[in-house]
Amino acid sequence: MRDKKTKMSEREILGKNIRGFRQLKGLRQKELSKAVGLSMDTISKIELGKQENIGLKYLISICRELDIAIEQLFLEDPKSLRIELVISDKNFEGLKEICKKLFKE
């Protein structure tokens, strides 16, 4: 058992986040494995932080399936990810129209 002062490894953080987002989405390991083209055993090892050399294409597939940004996989607290909206002159008018539709007065 890990004491509270011991920092989690990157693989453990990755695994914990994948498990958390998978469960949040209501998917079983079997469903995620089928969707991303990995075995259920590999998904299990990833979630336990025991799988080495996970290919980028699989991480991207996992993120797409879980509807998350890849950065969220590597944060100790993925809820801390700050998302910024960049508004330029080019997209400002479109954003105004979207807001009008969303917040009809």
C-alpha positions in Angstrom: 0.0 0.0 0.0 1.3 3.4 -0.9 1.5 6.1 1.8 0.1 9.5 1.1 3.5 11.1 0.7 4.5 8.8 -2.1 3.8 10.3 -5.5 2.0 8.3 -8.1 3.9 7.4 -11.2 2.8 8.7 -14.6 1.5 5.3 -15.6 -0.6 5.1 -12.3 -2.0 8.6 -13.0 -2.8 7.6 -16.5 -4.5 4.4 -15.4 -6.5 6.0 -12.6 -7.7 8.7 -15.0 -8.7 6.3 -17.7 -10.6 4.1 -15.2 -12.3 7.2 -13.7 -13.4 8.6 -17.1 -14.5 5.1 -18.3 -16.6 4.6 -15.2 -18.0 8.1 -15.5 -19.1 7.3 -19.0 -20.7 4.0 -17.9 -18.4 1.8 -19.9 -17.0 -1.6 -18.9 -13.4 -2.5 -19.7 -14.7 -5.0 -22.3 -16.7 -2.2 -24.1 -13.7 0.2 -24.1 -11.3 -2.5 -25.3 -13.5 -3.4 -28.2 -14.0 0.2 -29.2 -10.3 1.1 -29.2 -8.9 -2.2 -30.5 -7.1 -3.4 -27.4 -7.6 -6.6 -25.4 -9.5 -6.4 -22.1 -6.3 -7.6 -20.4 -4.4 -4.6 -21.8 -7.0 -2.1 -20.7 -6.9 -3.7 -17.2 -3.1 -3.4 -17.1 -3.3 0.2 -18.3 -5.8 1.1 -15.5 -3.6 -0.6 -12.9 -0.5 1.3 -14.1 1.2 -1.9 -15.2 1.2 -1.5 -19.0 4.3 -0.1 -20.5 4.6 1.5 -24.0 1.0 2.4 -24.7 0.9 3.7 -28.3 -0.1 7.2 -29.0 -2.8 6.0 -31.4 -4.4 4.0 -28.6 -4.3 6.9 -26.2 -6.0 9.0 -28.8 -8.6 6.3 -29.5 -9.3 6.0 -25.7 -9.7 9.8 -25.5 -12.1 9.9 -28.4 -14.1 7.1 -26.9 -14.2 8.8 -23.5 -14.8 12.3 -24.9 -11.9 13.8 -23.1 -8.8 15.8 -24.0 -5.5 13.9 -24.0 -4.1 16.2 -21.3 -6.7 15.0 -18.9 -5.0 11.6 -18.8 -1.8 12.9 -17.3 -3.1 15.3 -14.6 -3.1 14.2 -11.0 -6.4 16.0 -10.7 -8.0 16.0 -14.2 -10.8 18.3 -12.9 -8.1 21.0 -12.6 -7.7 21.3 -16.4 -8.4 24.9 -17.3 -10.1 25.4 -20.6 -9.7 28.8 -22.2 -11.9 30.2 -25.0 -10.0 32.3 -27.5 -12.1 34.8 -29.2 -10.8 36.4 -32.4 -12.5 39.0 -34.6 -13.0 36.2 -37.1 -15.1 33.9 -34.8 -16.7 36.6 -32.6 -19.8 37.1 -34.8 -20.4 33.3 -34.9 -20.0 33.1 -31.2 -22.6 35.9 -30.8 -25.1 34.1 -32.9 -24.6 30.9 -30.9 -25.1 32.8 -27.6 -28.3 34.4 -29.0 -29.7 31.0 -29.8 -28.7 29.6 -26.4 -29.8 32.5 -24.3 -33.0 33.6 -26.1 -34.2 36.7 -24.4 
